[in-house]
Amino acid sequence: MRRRGFFALAAGAALLAGCGAEDEPAGPLVDRLFLLEPAADGHGWDGIARRMASVMVRSGLVRTVMAADRPGPLGSVSRDAFVVPGASGVPGLAGVPGVRGVSFAREGRLLVAAMPMLAAAEIANTTAVVRATTPLARLAGDWTALVVPAGSRLRAFEDLAAALRHDPAGLTIGGRLEGGSDHVLYGMIGKCLGVDTRLLEYAGYLAARDAVEALQVGRVAALLGSARALLPGISAGRLRPLAVSSGGRIEGIDAPTLMELDVRLEYSDWCGLLGPGDMSPADRDAAVVLCERLDATPHWRALCAANGWSRVFLGGDDFRRWLSTETGRTRGVLHELGLATSSDTTCWGGCVRRP
């Protein structure tokens, strides 16, 4: 039986544990913060709410944090008020309840968001994340690597591209859960290659080890996954990287970017923070400042470095505009993959490169 994930920190106790004075702001920006991560097991950002809460308290940004990443009450907040069932076990977003008459500085409530949540809302045909909440900040990104077994006949990305153009259904590509970041990226790659996205074969796996095993025994021809998670297999020579989804080369992975391969696409599995949809302008500004301060702390930078995440901070209106655009291109590819019933985009990429 899995215990409910619940985590609470008080600033005084945590700071006594060894946070240097140089890491602290003039005073806590929030007295009491509720932080919820409605992520399904197997999602790449599992447990991020706990670690984010620890950083906030150790850095003196908040006085007390209550964080949860499992079903169950969060103070006076029920997890069910935040999420509704989505596709493939990934929760979709129903909305974040605010606290009427209470300022964010006194009691704030934030939701940890990531790309799979955005996709799940589109698959479930619920209100889009960008409209159901107040977007605050994008904080971190996790780049994807496309790999094959060391002995694969696909020696380079061009071999895989040629095979897909010849027969889009001829190869099965594996990755994380269906409808998640890897699946969406595969659809985008197919679109950019000019193949019929509806014919692409994809196999989703709950655990990374299951996906790697499927690759090694030949159930899938190639695998899309977190570059940091696949790095040990690449370094050991068991996996051969064909491409990475980042804007630049990734240290330790000898593979070109998709952009270098004339696939005009840069893609990251991102993580950020959202606020209640009815947030006042003053509370929204205060929450954005909290996100900015979090991104600037040495503790957050150390956490990102230790986990191989890229700091890709984007806050306030810039994040809201980006999230709206990202929702559009995600909705478009999910529709073409047959996972979403509706699409208001007819050409989201402009990246099609015909042979």
C-alpha positions in Angstrom: 0.0 0.0 0.0 1.5 3.3 -1.0 1.6 6.0 1.6 0.3 9.4 0.8 3.2 11.8 -0.1 3.0 14.7 2.3 5.8 17.1 3.3 5.9 20.1 5.6 8.8 22.4 6.5 9.2 25.3 8.8 11.7 27.9 7.9 13.4 28.2 11.3 14.2 24.6 11.6 15.4 24.2 8.0 17.6 27.3 8.2 19.3 26.0 11.3 20.3 22.9 9.3 22.9 24.9 7.4 21.5 27.5 4.9 24.0 30.4 4.6 22.9 33.9 5.3 23.8 34.9 1.7 21.0 32.7 0.4 18.3 34.4 2.3 16.1 37.3 1.1 15.3 40.2 3.5 12.4 38.1 4.8 10.0 35.4 3.8 7.9 36.4 0.8 5.1 34.0 1.9 4.1 33.1 5.4 2.3 29.8 4.5 2.5 28.1 1.1 0.5 25.0 -0.1 2.3 23.3 -3.0 0.7 20.5 -4.9 2.1 18.2 -7.6 -0.7 16.3 -9.3 1.6 14.0 -11.3 1.1 10.4 -12.1 3.6 7.7 -11.1 6.2 7.4 -13.8 6.1 11.1 -14.7 9.5 12.6 -15.1 8.9 15.2 -12.5 7.7 12.9 -9.7 8.6 14.3 -6.3 9.6 17.8 -7.6 7.1 19.5 -5.2 8.9 18.1 -2.1 12.3 19.2 -3.4 11.0 22.6 -4.5 9.5 23.1 -1.0 12.8 22.3 0.6 14.6 24.8 -1.5 12.1 27.5 -0.8 12.4 27.0 3.0 16.1 26.6 3.1 16.5 29.8 1.1 14.2 31.7 3.4 11.7 32.5 0.6 8.7 31.1 2.6 8.1 30.6 6.3 6.2 27.3 6.1 5.5 25.0 3.1 3.1 22.1 2.9 3.7 20.0 -0.2 1.9 16.9 -1.4 2.4 14.6 -4.4 0.0 11.8 -3.6 -3.8 11.7 -3.2 -5.0 13.0 0.1 -5.7 16.3 1.9 -3.3 19.2 1.6 -4.1 21.2 4.7 -7.7 22.3 4.0 -7.3 21.6 0.3 -8.4 18.4 -1.3 -6.3 17.1 -4.2 -9.6 16.3 -6.0 -10.2 20.0 -6.2 -7.1 20.4 -8.4 -7.4 17.5 -10.8 -9.7 15.4 -12.9 -8.8 12.1 -14.5 -6.9 12.5 -17.8 -5.6 10.2 -20.5 -3.1 7.5 -19.9 -3.1 7.9 -16.1 -1.8 11.5 -16.3 -4.1 13.9 -14.4 -5.7 16.8 -16.3 -6.3 20.1 -14.7 -9.7 21.2 -13.3 -8.5 24.4 -11.7 -6.7 25.7 -8.6 -8.9 27.1 -5.8 -7.8 30.4 -4.3 -8.4 31.6 -0.7 -11.0 34.3 -0.7 -10.0 37.4 1.1 -6.5 36.1 2.0 -3.4 37.6 0.4 -0.8 35.4 -1.3 1.8 36.7 1.1 -0.2 35.3 4.0 -1.3 32.0 2.5 -0.4 31.1 -1.1 -1.5 28.1 -3.1 0.5 26.9 -6.1 0.3 24.0 -8.5 3.4 22.3 -9.9 2.8 22.0 -13.7 4.6 20.1 -16.4 4.1 19.2 -20.0 2.1 16.0 -19.4 -0.5 18.0 -17.5 -0.9 20.3 -20.5 -1.3 17.3 -22.8 -3.7 15.5 -20.5 -6.1 18.5 -20.4 -6.1 18.6 -24.2 -6.7 14.8 -24.5 -9.5 15.0 -21.9 -11.0 18.0 -23.8 -11.1 20.0 -20.5 -10.3 23.7 -20.1 -6.8 24.4 -21.3 -4.2 24.8 -18.5 -3.4 28.4 -19.6 -7.0 29.4 -19.2 -7.9 27.5 -16.0 -5.0 28.9 -14.0 -2.8 31.9 -13.6 0.5 31.0 -15.3 3.4 32.2 -13.1 6.7 30.7 -14.3 8.5 28.0 -16.3 11.4 26.9 -14.1 13.3 23.9 -15.5 13.5 21.8 -18.6 14.6 18.2 -19.3 15.9 17.6 -22.8 15.1 14.4 -24.7 17.5 12.0 -26.5 16.6 9.6 -29.3 18.6 6.4 -28.9 18.9 2.9 -30.5 20.7 -0.2 -29.3 24.5 -0.2 -30.0 24.0 -2.9 -32.7 21.0 -1.3 -34.4 20.9 -1.1 -38.2 19.9 2.5 -37.8 23.3 4.0 -37.7 22.2 7.7 -37.8 19.1 9.8 -37.6 19.0 10.0 -41.4 18.4 6.2 -41.5 15.5 6.5 -39.1 14.1 9.4 -41.1 14.4 7.5 -44.4 12.6 4.5 -42.9 9.7 6.6 -41.6 9.3 8.3 -44.9 9.2 5.0 -46.7 6.8 3.4 -44.2 5.6 5.6 -41.2 4.1 2.5 -39.5 7.1 0.3 -40.1 9.0 1.3 -36.9 7.7 1.3 -33.4 9.3 4.0 -31.2 9.1 3.7 -27.5 9.1 6.3 -24.7 7.3 7.4 -21.6 3.5 7.3 -21.2 1.3 7.6 -24.2 0.2 11.2 -24.7 3.2 12.4 -22.7 6.2 14.5 -23.7 8.0 11.7 -25.6 4.9 10.8 -27.6 4.2 14.4 -28.5 7.8 14.9 -29.5 7.7 11.9 -31.8 4.6 13.3 -33.5 6.4 16.6 -34.0 9.4 14.9 -35.5 7.1 13.0 -37.9 5.4 16.2 -38.8 8.7 17.9 -39.5 9.8 14.9 -41.7 6.6 15.2 -43.7 5.2 11.8 -42.9 1.6 10.9 -42.1 1.6 11.4 -38.3 -1.6 9.3 -38.0 0.4 6.2 -39.0 3.2 6.5 -36.5 3.6 3.6 -34.1 4.4 4.4 -30.5 4.7 2.3 -27.4 4.5 4.0 -24.0 6.0 2.6 -20.8 5.4 3.6 -17.2 9.0 3.0 -16.0 12.2 4.0 -17.9 13.7 0.6 -17.2 10.8 -1.1 -18.9 11.3 1.1 -22.0 15.0 0.4 -22.1 14.3 -3.3 -21.8 11.8 -3.1 -24.7 14.5 -1.5 -26.8 17.2 -4.1 -25.9 14.9 -7.0 -26.7 13.7 -5.5 -30.0 10.1 -4.7 -29.1 10.8 -1.1 -30.2 13.3 0.1 -32.8 14.3 3.3 -31.0 13.6 5.1 -27.8 12.8 8.7 -26.8 13.6 9.6 -23.2 15.1 11.9 -20.8 18.7 12.7 -21.9 19.9 12.7 -18.3 18.3 9.3 -17.6 19.7 7.7 -20.7 23.2 9.1 -20.3 24.5 6.1 -18.2 23.5 3.7 -21.0 25.0 6.0 -23.6 28.3 6.3 -21.7 28.5 2.6 -21.2 28.1 2.0 -25.0 24.9 0.0 -24.6 22.9 2.8 -26.3 23.8 4.9 -29.4 22.3 8.4 -29.5 20.9 9.6 -32.9 19.7 13.1 -31.9 18.9 15.4 -29.0 16.0 17.8 -28.7 18.0 20.7 -27.2 19.0 23.9 -28.9 22.7 23.0 -28.4 24.8 19.9 -28.0 24.5 18.1 -24.6 27.8 17.3 -22.8 28.5 13.6 -22.7 26.2 12.8 -25.6 27.8 12.6 -29.0 24.8 13.4 -31.1 23.5 16.3 -33.2 20.5 18.4 -32.3 17.3 18.1 -34.3 18.0 21.6 -35.6 21.3 20.5 -37.0 19.5 17.7 -38.8 17.2 20.2 -40.6 14.3 19.2 -38.3 13.4 22.7 -37.1 12.4 21.7 -33.7 13.6 22.4 -30.1 11.6 20.6 -27.4 11.9 20.2 -23.6 9.8 18.4 -21.0 9.3 21.5 -18.8 8.2 22.1 -15.2 6.8 25.3 -13.8 4.3 26.8 -11.3 0.7 27.9 -11.7 -1.6 29.9 -9.5 -5.4 30.0 -9.0 -7.3 31.2 -12.0 -8.9 34.1 -10.0 -5.6 35.4 -8.6 -5.6 39.2 -8.1 -3.0 41.2 -10.0 -1.2 42.0 -6.8 -1.1 38.4 -5.7 0.0 37.3 -9.2 2.9 39.8 -9.1 4.0 38.6 -5.7 3.9 35.0 -6.8 6.0 35.8 -9.9 8.6 37.5 -7.6 8.7 34.3 -5.5 9.4 32.3 -8.7 12.1 34.7 -9.8 13.7 34.5 -6.3 13.5 30.7 -6.4 15.3 30.5 -9.8 18.1 32.8 -8.4 18.8 30.8 -5.3 22.0 28.7 -5.1 20.0 25.8 -3.7 17.7 25.7 -6.8 20.7 25.9 -9.1 22.4 23.1 -7.3 19.3 21.0 -7.5 19.0 21.5 -11.2 22.6 20.7 -11.8 22.5 17.6 -9.7 19.5 16.3 -11.7 20.7 17.4 -15.1 17.8 19.9 -15.6 18.3 23.1 -17.6 17.2 26.3 -16.0 14.8 27.8 -18.5 13.1 30.5 -16.5 10.3 32.4 -18.1 8.0 34.4 -15.8 4.7 36.4 -15.8 3.3 37.5 -19.1 6.1 36.0 -21.1 5.4 32.6 -19.6 1.6 33.0 -20.2 2.2 33.8 -23.9 4.7 30.9 -24.3 2.3 28.5 -22.6 -0.5 29.6 -24.9 1.7 28.9 -28.0 2.9 25.6 -26.5 -0.7 24.5 -25.9 -1.5 25.2 -29.5 1.3 23.1 -31.0 0.6 20.3 -28.5 -3.1 20.3 -29.3 -2.3 20.1 -33.0 0.0 17.1 -32.8 -2.2 15.3 -30.3 -5.1 15.7 -32.8 -3.0 14.3 -35.6 -1.9 11.4 -33.4 -5.5 10.6 -32.8 -5.4 11.3 -29.1 -7.3 14.6 -29.1 -10.8 15.0 -30.5 -10.5 18.6 -31.5 -7.9 21.0 -32.8 -8.0 24.7 -33.5 -4.7 24.6 -35.3 -4.2 23.7 -38.9 -0.5 24.5 -39.2 1.3 24.8 -36.0 4.9 24.2 -36.9 6.1 25.4 -40.3 8.8 22.9 -40.0 7.8 20.4 -42.7 10.8 19.4 -44.8 9.9 17.2 -47.7 12.5 14.9 -49.2 
